[in-house]
């Protein structure tokens, strides 16, 4: 059985995170992903990450994260020759993903309407901060700017310390994941209709989708979500300090809260309705605050989980990745070697598993322009042609 996207070719003209991550997800499922970069302006993520030596080598951990299973070429799309090469590549492709300023590719004659003339079945996806239309279409942003724009920062933090940016670039990764879903849906639709598709992905839309229930609540009653820190609506479903660290308890619904109170031998605190829980919040919080200090976070986690009460000690990144559960999932792939990288490195793969031929890593992240000759030769260009492209700084 083949992986879902074997035989599908994706042209990835994106940079930084959201767009490259979407293309990476398709590559994991077997697609031939060709990453296109400007010869004088590499993907910004090549110079970002925790290893400064790799940053200087153009293989930063920010790039390595979503660079596997891709081939890389350089093309100067501001030159007529570069655009002609891209159009020739488009004729062989199924998907094109770009995340430049809205209108930039249209100005170059590389917009959807231009390229669908070459390839009517092309699926053309544009990733941007605010989308291809609307009053903010030409504005630019990154993950943290969209966090500010979307209301996420305003509801993050504690009542005394807010607004606060969430730690991970979650909007970028969510946009890439949603983009992979959109591309998959478009490819499936094309199988049925034979028609290509234009996809307009906006980071702001995704950021609001991540707050969907909060948005619905506000639109219903005008109540802004408030920064509550580690406290939540119910005392049995929030964080507490233990003997040695923080514990997050997740006895959220009525059945779970009843189970918790009976487990700690306080059946008198079992509630029949959420209104009762709300009214007794302060008392319940006080009881749990005192009790949690009697054991370590790890002890409480095991104790609660054995009694089917959701709970977890607060872990660091290192502790989370070292958890045997992660190893059992096949979530990580270790590259023993890769061009331009000294030593091994490990990257996340996909957040799901298939029983048969699911996502996997086939090749390491490419160096800048690593596959120029290989891909151009596939397109029918001769060694003389390729040498001329280099001289003209087309590649």
C-alpha positions in Angstrom: 0.0 0.0 0.0 1.3 3.4 -0.9 1.3 6.4 1.3 -1.6 8.8 0.6 0.3 11.4 -1.4 2.9 9.3 -3.2 3.0 10.6 -6.8 1.9 14.0 -5.7 4.3 16.9 -6.4 4.2 20.0 -4.1 6.0 23.2 -4.9 6.8 24.9 -1.6 7.6 28.6 -2.0 7.3 29.4 1.6 9.5 30.6 4.5 9.7 30.5 8.3 7.1 28.2 9.7 3.4 27.9 8.8 3.7 27.3 5.1 6.8 25.0 5.4 5.1 23.0 8.1 2.0 22.4 5.9 4.3 21.2 3.0 6.2 19.0 5.5 3.1 17.2 6.5 2.3 16.3 2.9 5.9 15.2 2.4 5.6 12.9 5.4 2.7 11.3 3.6 4.8 10.6 0.5 4.5 13.8 -1.6 7.6 15.0 -3.6 8.0 18.4 -2.0 10.3 20.8 -3.9 11.3 23.8 -1.7 12.0 26.9 -3.7 14.1 29.7 -2.3 15.5 33.0 -3.6 19.2 32.5 -4.3 20.0 35.7 -2.4 17.3 35.3 0.3 17.2 31.9 2.0 14.3 30.8 4.2 14.6 32.9 7.4 14.2 29.7 9.5 17.6 28.5 8.2 19.2 31.1 10.5 17.0 30.4 13.5 17.1 28.0 16.4 19.0 26.9 19.5 22.3 25.9 17.8 24.2 29.0 16.6 26.7 26.9 14.6 23.8 25.4 12.6 22.3 28.9 12.2 25.5 30.1 10.5 25.5 27.1 8.3 22.0 27.8 7.1 20.7 24.6 8.8 19.2 26.0 12.0 16.9 23.9 14.1 14.0 26.1 13.1 14.5 24.9 9.5 15.4 21.3 10.4 12.1 20.9 12.2 10.0 21.0 9.0 12.7 20.4 6.3 12.8 16.6 6.1 11.4 14.8 3.0 12.0 17.9 0.8 14.3 18.7 -2.1 15.6 22.2 -2.4 16.3 24.5 -5.4 17.0 28.2 -5.7 15.1 30.4 -8.2 15.1 34.1 -8.7 11.5 34.8 -9.4 12.1 38.4 -10.0 13.9 37.4 -13.2 12.0 36.3 -16.3 14.2 33.3 -16.6 13.4 32.2 -13.1 9.7 32.6 -13.6 9.9 30.5 -16.8 11.6 27.7 -14.9 8.9 27.9 -12.2 6.2 27.7 -14.8 7.8 24.6 -16.3 7.9 23.1 -12.8 4.3 24.1 -12.2 3.3 22.1 -15.3 4.5 19.0 -13.5 3.0 19.8 -10.1 -0.2 19.1 -8.2 0.1 21.7 -5.5 1.8 25.1 -5.1 2.1 26.7 -1.6 3.3 30.3 -1.2 3.3 32.7 1.7 4.5 36.0 0.3 2.6 39.3 0.7 -0.8 39.1 -0.9 -0.7 40.4 -4.4 3.1 39.8 -4.8 2.8 36.7 -6.9 0.1 38.2 -9.0 2.4 41.2 -9.7 5.0 38.7 -11.0 2.5 36.9 -13.3 2.5 33.9 -11.0 -0.9 34.2 -9.4 -3.5 31.5 -9.4 -5.2 32.7 -12.6 -1.9 32.8 -14.4 -0.7 29.4 -13.3 -4.0 27.6 -13.8 -3.7 28.3 -17.5 -0.6 26.2 -17.4 -2.0 23.5 -15.1 -5.8 23.6 -14.7 -5.7 20.9 -12.0 -3.2 22.9 -9.9 -4.1 23.4 -6.2 -2.7 26.8 -5.3 -2.5 27.7 -1.6 -1.6 31.1 -0.3 -0.7 31.6 3.4 -0.7 35.1 4.9 -1.3 36.9 8.1 -4.7 38.3 7.4 -5.8 36.6 4.1 -6.0 37.7 0.5 -8.8 40.1 1.0 -10.1 42.7 3.5 -8.7 46.0 4.8 -5.6 44.3 6.4 -4.6 42.1 3.5 -1.3 43.8 2.9 -0.2 43.9 6.5 2.5 41.5 7.6 2.8 39.6 10.9 4.4 36.7 12.7 3.0 34.3 15.3 3.4 36.7 18.2 1.9 39.6 16.4 -1.2 37.5 15.5 -1.4 36.5 19.2 -1.7 40.2 20.0 -4.2 40.8 17.2 -6.5 37.9 17.8 -7.1 38.3 21.5 -5.1 35.3 22.6 -2.6 37.4 24.5 -5.4 39.4 26.3 -6.8 36.2 27.8 -3.4 34.6 28.6 -1.6 35.2 31.9 -2.9 35.8 35.5 -5.3 38.5 36.8 -2.2 40.4 37.9 0.2 39.6 35.0 -1.3 40.0 31.6 -1.4 40.1 28.6 1.2 37.4 28.0 2.3 35.7 24.9 1.9 31.9 24.9 5.3 30.1 24.8 5.2 28.1 21.6 4.5 29.5 18.2 1.2 27.6 18.3 -0.6 29.8 15.7 2.1 29.1 13.1 1.9 25.3 13.7 -1.9 25.4 13.8 -1.9 27.3 10.5 0.4 24.7 9.0 -1.7 21.9 10.3 -5.0 23.5 9.1 -3.3 24.2 5.8 -2.3 20.5 5.4 -6.0 19.7 6.1 -7.1 22.2 3.4 -4.7 20.8 0.9 -5.7 17.3 1.6 -9.4 18.2 1.2 -8.6 20.0 -2.1 -6.7 17.0 -3.4 -9.6 14.7 -2.5 -12.0 17.1 -4.2 -9.9 17.1 -7.3 -10.1 13.3 -7.4 -13.9 13.7 -7.7 -14.2 16.7 -9.9 -10.9 16.9 -11.9 -10.7 20.6 -11.0 -7.9 22.5 -9.3 -8.5 24.8 -6.3 -7.5 28.2 -4.8 -6.9 28.1 -1.0 -6.7 31.3 1.1 -5.2 30.6 4.5 -5.1 33.4 7.1 -3.2 33.1 10.4 -5.7 35.4 12.1 -8.6 33.1 11.1 -6.7 30.1 12.6 -5.9 32.1 15.8 -9.6 32.8 16.2 -10.5 29.2 15.5 -8.2 28.2 18.4 -10.5 30.3 20.5 -13.7 29.1 18.9 -15.7 28.5 22.1 -14.4 31.8 23.6 -15.5 33.6 20.4 -18.9 32.0 20.5 -19.4 32.9 24.2 -18.4 36.6 23.6 -20.7 36.9 20.5 -23.5 35.5 22.6 -23.3 37.6 25.8 -20.5 40.1 25.2 -18.2 38.7 28.0 -14.5 38.9 27.3 -12.5 35.9 28.2 -10.4 36.8 31.3 -6.8 35.8 32.1 -7.1 33.4 34.9 -3.6 31.9 35.2 -3.7 28.4 36.5 -7.1 28.8 38.0 -10.2 27.5 36.1 -13.9 27.5 36.5 -14.0 24.6 38.9 -11.7 23.9 41.9 -11.3 20.2 40.9 -10.0 21.1 37.5 -7.0 23.5 38.0 -3.4 23.6 39.2 -2.1 23.3 42.7 1.2 23.5 44.4 2.4 20.2 45.9 5.3 19.3 48.1 7.8 19.7 45.3 6.1 21.3 42.2 2.9 22.0 40.4 0.1 19.5 39.7 -2.7 20.0 37.2 -5.9 18.3 38.1 -8.5 17.7 35.4 -11.6 16.5 37.2 -13.7 18.5 34.9 -17.2 17.0 34.6 -19.6 16.0 37.4 -18.7 12.3 37.3 -15.0 13.1 37.7 -15.4 15.6 40.5 -17.5 13.1 42.4 -14.8 10.5 41.9 -12.1 12.9 43.2 -14.0 13.8 46.4 -14.7 10.2 47.2 -11.1 9.2 46.5 -9.8 11.7 49.1 -12.6 10.7 51.5 -14.6 13.9 51.2 -17.9 12.7 49.9 -19.6 15.6 51.6 -18.1 17.9 48.9 -19.6 15.9 46.0 -21.9 18.2 44.0 -24.9 17.4 41.8 -24.7 20.5 39.6 -22.1 22.8 38.2 -23.9 25.7 39.8 -23.3 24.1 43.2 -19.6 23.7 42.3 -19.4 27.4 41.3 -21.0 28.5 44.6 -18.6 26.4 46.7 -15.5 27.2 44.6 -13.6 29.0 47.4 -14.1 26.2 49.9 -13.2 23.4 47.5 -10.1 25.3 46.5 -9.0 25.7 50.1 -9.4 22.0 50.8 -7.4 20.9 47.8 -4.7 23.6 48.3 -4.0 22.2 51.8 -4.2 18.6 50.8 -1.9 18.8 47.7 1.0 20.0 49.9 1.1 16.6 51.6 2.6 14.7 48.7 4.9 15.3 45.7 3.5 16.1 42.3 4.6 12.7 40.9 3.0 10.9 43.8 -0.3 12.7 43.3 -0.3 12.1 39.6 0.1 8.4 40.0 -2.4 8.3 42.9 -5.1 10.2 41.0 -4.6 8.4 37.7 -4.9 5.0 39.5 -8.3 6.2 40.6 -9.3 7.4 37.1 -9.0 11.1 37.9 -7.1 13.1 35.2 -4.0 14.7 36.7 -0.4 15.5 35.7 2.6 17.1 37.2 3.9 20.1 35.3 6.8 18.8 33.2 9.6 20.6 31.4 10.2 20.0 27.6 13.0 17.6 28.4 10.9 15.6 30.8 8.0 15.5 28.3 10.2 14.3 25.4 11.8 11.7 27.7 8.5 10.2 28.6 8.3 6.5 27.4 4.9 7.3 26.0 6.5 9.5 23.3 8.9 6.7 22.3 6.0 4.3 22.0 4.2 6.6 19.6 6.9 6.9 17.0 6.5 10.6 17.2 10.2 11.4 16.8 12.7 10.6 14.1 16.4 10.7 14.6 18.6 11.7 11.7 22.0 10.1 12.3 23.5 12.4 9.6 22.5 15.1 7.1 24.4 17.3 4.7 25.5 20.5 6.4 24.9 19.1 9.9 27.6 17.7 12.1 26.2 14.9 14.3 22.7 13.6 14.8 19.5 15.5 15.4 15.9 14.5 16.1 12.7 16.0 14.8 9.0 15.6 15.4 7.1 13.7 12.7 3.3 13.7 12.8 0.7 13.8 15.5 -1.1 10.7 14.3 -0.4 7.1 13.2 -1.8 4.9 10.4 -2.1 1.2 10.7 -0.7 0.9 7.1 1.9 3.2 5.4 1.4 6.3 7.4 3.7 9.4 7.9 7.4 8.7 7.9 10.7 10.5 7.2 12.5 9.4 4.1 15.3 12.0 3.6 17.0 14.6 5.7 16.4 18.3 5.4 18.2 19.7 2.3 21.0 22.3 2.2 20.3 25.6 0.4 19.9 24.8 -3.3 21.1 21.2 -2.8 19.0 19.8 -5.6 19.3 22.5 -8.3 21.0 20.2 -10.8 18.9 17.2 -10.1 15.5 19.0 -10.4 16.5 21.1 -13.4 17.8 18.0 -15.2 14.4 16.4 -14.6 12.8 19.3 -16.3 14.9 18.8 -19.4 17.6 21.4 -18.9 21.1 20.6 -20.0 24.3 21.1 -18.1 25.0 24.1 -20.3 21.6 25.6 -19.5 22.2 25.1 -15.8 25.6 26.7 -16.0 24.0 29.6 -17.7 21.4 29.9 -15.0 24.1 30.1 -12.4 26.0 32.8 -14.3 22.9 34.8 -14.7 22.1 34.4 -11.0 18.8 32.8 -11.9 19.6 30.0 -9.4 
